[in-house]
Amino acid sequence: MKKHIRLLFVTMMSFICFVAFAQEQRRTITGTVKDVNGESIIGANVSVEGTTLGTITDIDGAFKLDAPENGKLIISFIGYEKQEISINKKTNFSITLKEDSEMLSEVVVTALGIKREKKALGYAMQEVKTDVFSENRSTSVSNLLQGKVAGVQISQSGSGVGGPTRIVLRGLNSLSGNNTPLWVVDGLPVLDNSNSNTQFSYSSGAADINPDDIESISVLKGANAAALYGSRAQNGAIVITTKKGKEGKLQLEYNGYVSMSKAYDSYEFQDVYGQGTNGQYALEASGSWGPKMTGQMIPNWRKELYGDESYKEYAMLPQKNIIDDFFRTALNYVNSVSATGGNEKMNARFSFTDTRNQGILPNESMNKQNYNLNVEIKNKYLTIGGKVSYFREKVKNRPETFYTGVWSHLIRLPRNIRLQDLQNPVGIDGYVVNWHGEDTEYRNPYGLIANGNGNELNRDRFQGQVTVVGNITDWLKITGRIGLDRISDNVETYMPYHAKAESPKDLMTVTNTASEELNADLMLNFDKRFKDFSLTANVGIATNYNKFKSLAGESGKAIIPNFVALSNGESKLAIQDFSSKRINSVLGNATLGYKGYAFLDVTARNDWSSTLPSSNWSYFYPSASLSGILSDIFELPKEYFLKVRGSIAQVGNDTAPYALYNVYTLEALGNHTVGSSSNTYPLADLKPEKTLSWEVGVDYRMFNNRLGIDFTYYRSTTTDQILSMTVPGSSGYASKKINAGKMESKGVELMVTGTPIQTKDWRWDVTLNWGKNTTRNVELDEKNKRYVFPLTTNVRVGKVVIDEGGKFGDIVSTAYKRNEDGRILVGDNGLPLIDTKSEKVIGNMMPEWTGSFGTTLSWKDIVFSALIDVRYGGQFLSMTDAYATGAGNSKRTLSGRDGMVVNGIVESTGLENTKQVTAQEYYATIAGTYPVGEEFLHDATYVKLRELSIGYTLPKIWFRNTPITNVKVSIVGRDLFNIYKAAPVNAEFAQNSQDVFQAFELAALPSTRTVGFSLNVKF
């Protein structure tokens, strides 16, 4: 009986406790979650401890939740410290989360501008710290990325201040020449056009982005990360988020920067022999094959050739400081101010930046101004954001590139020719004088930059964007965006002053171009938790419209000398061009998460491109990725983090406008107008290129994030390449469009981060980036087993090809004739025999690998940082070396001045060569304007000190009675010197941003080093 009573008592007590628990008082609580700056935190987790109750904050950082009145709230968000708050019967909470310095980098901006936890990503992406962009500046954001992203190849320009920069994220997959990533600003793509031609190379559109306005940069590598952006992101995307207004009182900020850039070059000239031939001085000689320079007196060429009696004879001595004497020390100034502020309903930010850069050439400059306004208005249901940017740039006297540039003429000057005699280039008869007389091959470098000669670019760029977000529920919203990007360029060239022997085709040319891009999308956004699961999804539509037009005028030869005007031409000509293109899209993505440690991400997009035939203009590409946090799954100690990931994606790519049918061009022929059709036979059923890529990776961090390793292996295959193949002239065409080719690219990327020292006052951070890529052609075409890149067919020194089974970037050039043992064959005259029709691959322009090592050491308020950039492998053909060698100016030409025997086999006898020749005869055979490419192929390996800086944040106590809140001063250096360089010339020589021109150094300007000072003041 007692047993039953005891059982009844326990049962009743259990029932009472159950009822009491069930009847526990609950109430609806609300609140907001913000950061220390008053910014709303979207997507923060708000849960009740010990229960399954929870929610996430909405677009305004607000939340609503039914919870026990005596429970405890747990608020967390990646990048911020977790906070626990007792409810204590309160119904409204205002919560501020502090940034977690160890985890701050874990929130990243991905496709469509969506912020996500990095641990949820199933593909490789890398964030670049932008806080030092305002300190150690460059003329382009692209240059600031050098050495900071694993596996990325960035080639700086060798064509003057603000020249183009080439970026390749994961090798060269497309033979069409478009292998650059898409630039995205605040969720919408922007133009990255370059107004370059075969004469001048101007910067691309990405250079217009103001570093002071950048909040963050995410590099989405490969098609996997960028699948939602469509065909233009086939080669990845660089996603930039700009700074916005912040809630709180008005904040002002000033950034100032001043620097000096100076040319330097490691090319070694000889300083022994002067102008002449066969060891004897000769005024008419074009090279340094004359006598030794001992100070003997020689006649002045300006007197002898032009009758100018003011120029006297002078001592024949080497001109050793040609770089310091010709190029100037360029000064650069940047001044930037910004203002930001707002409240709960509205915030705004305005910035203005003025940049003034001199080039190292005496009359070269680049000035630009950036204006940016960003405004956001919001309430409980609606958020409206607007951004307007205006950019103005003026570039004066961009150096000519290729064979006509200043450097090509300086390096061929006989070693005794004085620059002081070349200055004041306009002679007494009004024509430009020249040390070699009336000649078009050798020109006076000062004549090219004479006052009145030159070129000018004026650019106006407008960007506008409006974003509207409507909150339907706390887990469902709709987002609409529209953005316009318009670039207007006016380029003028003029050459009223020239040598008498020259006859410029045009006194003046004027080219006006306008590029315009409109992007718009409408997306439905879903974000909700279901107990252990979370689901984030976006679905919508997008459109892209691109328009280009140009109008060019050519004057012809001048009627009135030295009067620069289009109307002062003998044969005025106008040329007009227009093109447009539209892509309409349907797209969506979904991310399913489980317990915060397993994530499945899928995307889908379908594009309709106006440049493809109606039978093929629709192309679909999906992607899927999976990631798992093994350290959470297997409950490893908290100081360890281990994540594995994998993804697969397919992306398409269309072609340029008007590639499907013949187009006609009207042009002047004397006094008649004639029409001509395209010389490329079109392909009416053109298919889009397709790239299938996959990758796997691991992210391992240990010792509380003090050591991290991120490794990725990727592979991609591109098919149906859109190519222009050469056809016989008898067909009536020069080339035809085809779909052919299969490219395979694979590689690895490694990033290692570490903090060896971390104490109260000291912190030492190191970063290692390393990447290797190999791209091969698996198959080409049934009839054609070699593809010659059309842009290189007119390059004198060689061309770039790809063979079936070969590597992308193979270089073909002239070579020595050799016997079966590889020995050079020599003619009966003792000189090497040249295979001028050689189709032999002699090298490859692509690097074996790239890497960098960065370090930052801080002690209290002093910060020291350095970045070393490395490129290993790859080759290029150097015209600097070929020109200087052919002219007898290179140090290598000292060998054999007293006679030499070429090491080789005489072709006619098969015997060892014993015939002696002069150095002048030998180098005239292998070097000069049309050199033996094999002889001037150089290794592109270098190790460069890319960045160096030391900064000091002044004590705040110094400014306690002033409105100043923070002051930082820094001494900075950029591109300071080469720690190691395999080639004798500048290894960073990009003539323009075209892929194939990385194989040719066409007398690019010398390297420059920059040292400067920066100041940051906050109010």
Secondary structure, 3 states (H helix, E strand, C coil): CHHHHHHHHHHHHHHHHHHHHHCCCEEEEEEEEEECCCCECCCCEEEECCCCCEEECCCCCEEEEEEECCCEEEEECCCECCEEEECCCCCEEEEEECECCCCHHHEEECHHHCEEEHHHCCCCEEEECCCCCCCCCCCCHHHHCCCCCCCCEEECECCCCCCCCEEECCCCCCCCCCCCCEEEECCEECCCCECCCCCCCCCEHHHHCCHHHEEEEEEECHHHHHHHHCHHHCCCEEEEEECCCCCEEEEEEEEEEEEEEEEECCCCECCCECCEECCECCCCCCCECCCECCCCEECCHHHHHHCCCCCCCEECCCCCCHHHHHCCCEEEEEEEEEEEEECCCEEEEEEEEEEEEECCCCCCEEEEEEEEEEEEEECCCEEEEEEEEEEEEEEECCCCCHHHCHHHHHCCCCCCCCHHHHCCCECCCCCECCCCCCCCCCCCHHHHCCCCCEEEEEEEEEEEEEEEEEECCCCEEEEEEEEEEEEEEEEEEECCCCCCCCCCCCCEEEEEEEEEEEEEEEEEEEEEEECCEEEEEEEEEEEEEEEEEEEEEECCCECCCCCCCHHHECCCEEEEEEEEEEEEEEEEEEEEEECCCEEEEEEEEEEEECCCCCCCCEEEEEEEEEEEEHHHHCCCCCCCEEEEEEEEEEEEECCCCCCCCCCEEEEEECCEEEEEECCEECCCCCCCEEEEEEEEEEEEEECCCCEEEEEEEEEEEEEEEEEEEECCHHHCCCEEEEEEEEEEEEEEEEEEEEEEEECCCEEEEEEEEEEEEEEEEEECCCCCCEEECHHHCCCCCCEEEEECCCECCEEECCEECECCCCCEEECCCCCECEECCCCCEEEECCCCEEEEEEEEEEECCEEEEEEEEEEECCEEEEHHHHHHHHCCCEHHHHCCCCCEECCCEECCCCCECCCEECHHHHHHHHCCCCCCHHHHEEECCEEEEEEEEEEEECCHHHHCCCCCCEEEEEEEEEEEEEEEECCCCCCCCECCCCHHHHHEECCCCCEEEEEEEEEEEEC
